[in-house]
């Protein structure tokens, strides 16, 4: 399933371009001070982390259930323009997950995400800890 096919993701208005997701600065996702609401930013970042997992392990799609186990977000600046999500996982963590998964049929992996404004400034960053288990 494409990340942008998820009903809630559509409702928020998240769009996909290559391996990155973005969210326009529009009234539908504003908070009371006319910046992008924290929950919309969280949805963008969390969805990007799931997309990153799909890109890392396309061979597991349909064979596993990925569940978000924990997350943390730090909002650094008001989001007043289009946001683009950028995700990262270090190689050591990927290898550790692969070993866990082969050995037990399940494992954990954390994905780091940065949300950047249209001028390249990081407005929020988060870490999303996934529990991934065979069906």
C-alpha positions in Angstrom: 0.0 0.0 0.0 1.2 3.5 -0.8 1.6 5.8 2.2 -0.6 8.4 0.4 -3.5 5.8 0.1 -4.1 5.8 3.8 -7.4 7.6 4.4 -6.1 9.8 7.3 -3.0 10.8 5.3 -5.3 11.8 2.4 -7.4 13.8 4.8 -4.4 15.7 6.1 -3.3 16.4 2.5 0.1 14.7 2.5 1.6 14.3 -1.0 4.4 12.0 -2.2 7.3 12.8 -4.5 9.9 10.0 -5.0 11.0 8.9 -1.5 9.8 12.1 0.3 6.4 13.2 1.6 5.3 16.8 1.8 2.5 18.9 3.3 1.4 22.3 1.9 0.8 25.2 4.3 -3.0 25.5 3.9 -5.8 26.6 6.2 -7.1 23.1 6.6 -4.1 22.1 8.7 -3.6 25.4 10.6 -3.8 25.8 14.3 -5.1 28.8 16.3 -2.0 30.9 15.3 -2.1 30.1 11.6 0.9 27.8 11.5 0.8 24.1 10.6 -0.7 22.2 13.5 1.6 19.9 15.5 -0.7 16.9 14.8 -0.4 17.5 11.1 3.4 17.7 11.4 3.4 14.5 13.5 1.3 12.7 10.8 3.7 13.8 8.1 6.8 12.7 10.1 5.2 9.3 11.2 4.0 8.5 7.7 7.5 9.3 6.3 9.1 6.9 8.8 6.7 4.2 7.6 7.5 5.0 4.0 11.2 4.7 4.8 10.7 1.2 6.2 9.0 0.2 2.9 11.9 1.5 0.9 14.5 -0.3 3.2 12.7 -3.6 3.1 10.4 -3.9 0.0 10.7 -7.7 0.2 8.8 -7.7 3.5 5.8 -5.9 2.3 2.7 -8.0 2.9 4.6 -10.4 5.0 5.0 -8.4 8.2 2.9 -6.1 10.4 4.8 -2.9 11.3 3.5 -1.3 14.5 4.6 2.1 15.8 5.7 1.3 19.4 7.0 4.7 20.5 7.8 8.1 19.2 9.2 11.5 20.2 8.9 14.8 18.4 10.6 18.1 19.0 9.0 21.2 17.4 11.8 23.7 16.8 10.2 26.6 14.8 6.7 27.6 13.7 5.8 25.9 10.4 4.7 28.6 8.1 5.5 27.2 4.6 5.3 23.9 2.8 7.0 21.1 4.7 9.1 18.2 3.3 10.0 15.1 5.4 13.4 13.6 5.3 14.1 10.3 7.0 17.3 8.4 8.1 18.4 5.1 9.6 22.0 4.3 10.3 23.5 1.2 8.8 24.3 -0.4 12.2 20.6 -0.2 13.2 19.6 -1.8 9.9 22.0 -4.7 10.4 20.9 -5.2 14.0 17.3 -5.4 12.8 18.1 -7.9 10.1 19.8 -10.2 12.6 16.8 -9.9 15.0 14.3 -10.5 12.2 16.1 -13.6 10.8 16.6 -15.1 14.3 13.1 -14.4 15.8 10.8 -13.4 13.0 10.4 -9.9 14.6 12.6 -6.9 15.4 12.6 -3.2 16.2 14.0 -0.3 14.2 13.9 3.4 14.8 13.6 5.9 12.0 14.7 9.5 12.4 12.7 12.2 10.5 13.3 15.9 10.0 10.6 18.3 8.7 12.1 21.1 6.7 10.4 24.3 5.5 10.5 25.5 1.9 13.7 27.5 2.7 15.4 24.4 4.1 15.1 25.2 7.8 14.4 22.2 10.2 11.1 23.1 11.9 10.7 19.7 13.7 12.4 16.4 14.2 11.3 13.1 15.5 12.2 9.5 16.1 9.8 6.7 15.4 10.3 3.3 17.0 8.8 0.4 15.0 8.1 -3.2 16.0 8.0 -5.4 12.9 6.7 -8.9 13.1 6.0 -11.7 10.6 2.3 -12.2 9.9 
